[in-house]
Amino acid sequence: MNYILEGLRQAVMLLVKWDPETYAAIRATLTVTSYSMCASLLLGIPAGFALGYFDFRGKRVLRTMVDTCLAFPTVLIGLLVYAFLSRRGPLGSLNLLFSLSAIAIGQTILALPIIMSLTATAVESLDRRLRLTLLSLGARGHKLLFTTLWEARHALLIAAITAYGRVLTEVGISMMVGGNIKWHTRTITTAIALETGKGNFGLGIALGIVLMLIALIVNLSVMSLRKKS
Amino acid sequence: MDLAYRLEGVRHCYGNKTVLCIDEQAIELNRIVGIVGHNGSGKSTLLRLLALLEHPTRGKVHYFAESKEPMFEIALLPQEPYLLRRSVFSNVSYGLEIRGCGKNEIRQRVYDALSWVGLDPEGFACRRWYALSGGEAQRVALAARLVLRPRVLLLDEPTTSVDAESGRKIREAILKARNEWGTTVIVSSHDRQWLFDVCDTIIHLFRGRVVGSGVENIVFGPWRKLEGDLWIKIFPDGQKFLCPGVPGCNAVGLIDPSDMHMFPEATGSKYKRRACCIHGTVSGLSMVRSTGDIIATVYAGGEPFSAKVSGCVEQFTPGRRVILLAYPDKIRWMS
């Protein structure tokens, strides 16, 4: 029990004293998750809207595929991204392997089905009268799209939080395509895994506390947004 | 005569079922046109076609637009209006924002529109969509259409599930739209008296077809043949309606209100055993704006009938028992 308490004490010291290694991992995590969330929201919301709003041939099959991707193992995504970005892979010339960009690509693939599926569900569960109401008031094209999404804003926030939670806590992608390089591609989760293995509980617990704090801040911000809207 | 719409050979189907079948119908500009009919008669479908939100399966709906953007000239209030999940002000201003109006103009017009439907702008503008009663929500939805000052205003059952006060406010707003901006208003309703009170002309729809330009009475089957040419229909309250010349078991008879004669029950005993006769209670009187005729709505056999009042109106005040009599040769039959 003592070594856990000692770990907690060390964690507080590391955070209070602005330990550069700890904060490098935090910075890398925040950077990479911001990129991946931006990309997955930009791609996932319009795609999810189309999936939920329109009726087209093959919609059921596509929906089933997207929903299946919700259970995509992070190591499998890591493997796929690694295969594409390694020197022998089709995108090897881009030299992205073992970089933050590579992790962001992998995390985008991880978050995309979550955003798409939950957006499609949110749009499908909107009141059927909404479309007729918007059309009857003269809304067309992008106005129709944005107003419909705005009506589903609470469900979209939940989709974003869910995806962020998954992206923030994944280890497989960061480890496989990031390489866990100190000061460079080491994220909070890979650092925890490594430091725990080395018996360095203080750093592991400190990063764990930060991870939970980030999740708390994101949730509080979203709750405040929900109240305002 | 300037026209707002002309319908030519319109057939509209959902799957294999034809829900609307109108060969020729013109709607004049600057008129208030009522659409009356039973559930499933095609009223809502017709309004959606007139709103250009759907295209007929066959035939054409010609809308004589004034501008290049007809969708901005027409506003439809659906039967169950949906309020956006935002404040009353934002709900009413939405259409104006789409049309690119300025902030000051939007504010003024939204406040005006709320006043027209009898809602205090200061008290209601900031209210959220969930803090409104059914009647208030209906009036906010109407204000969201009136604020656009549309060239054509289409209202689908605007008085359903609202109280008498809301119904009166909606009527006033419709008349204001027509009188101030020359809006052509096309309104469907079950409420015959309300329609008589508001509309210049009435289109009567039955099973997707236009059966008249007034509020004809409809007598449905099933009919049972008695001896000779005499047929009988039994109403839900047990009253027997005898009629000669019925073309079939499921025939539907149409009787013009002016051909439906009405007598006080006390003085009409001599008609009791005659054909095409039924007893009922007067539920209301209304004046047809276009002709000045007084029409009584009578509930007989569990169904509403309209009869033109001739003679002393005092004999037919609401609550009075009356006998309705139709002449068989005046009944139009549809098979």
Interface residues (C-beta under 8 A of the other chain):
Chain A: D127 R129 L130 L132 T133 L135 S136 L137 G138 A139 R140 K143 T147 E151
Chain B: R48 A51 L53 M71 F72 A75 L76 L77 P78 E80 P81 Y82 L84 R85 Y94 G95 I98 R99 A144 R145 L148
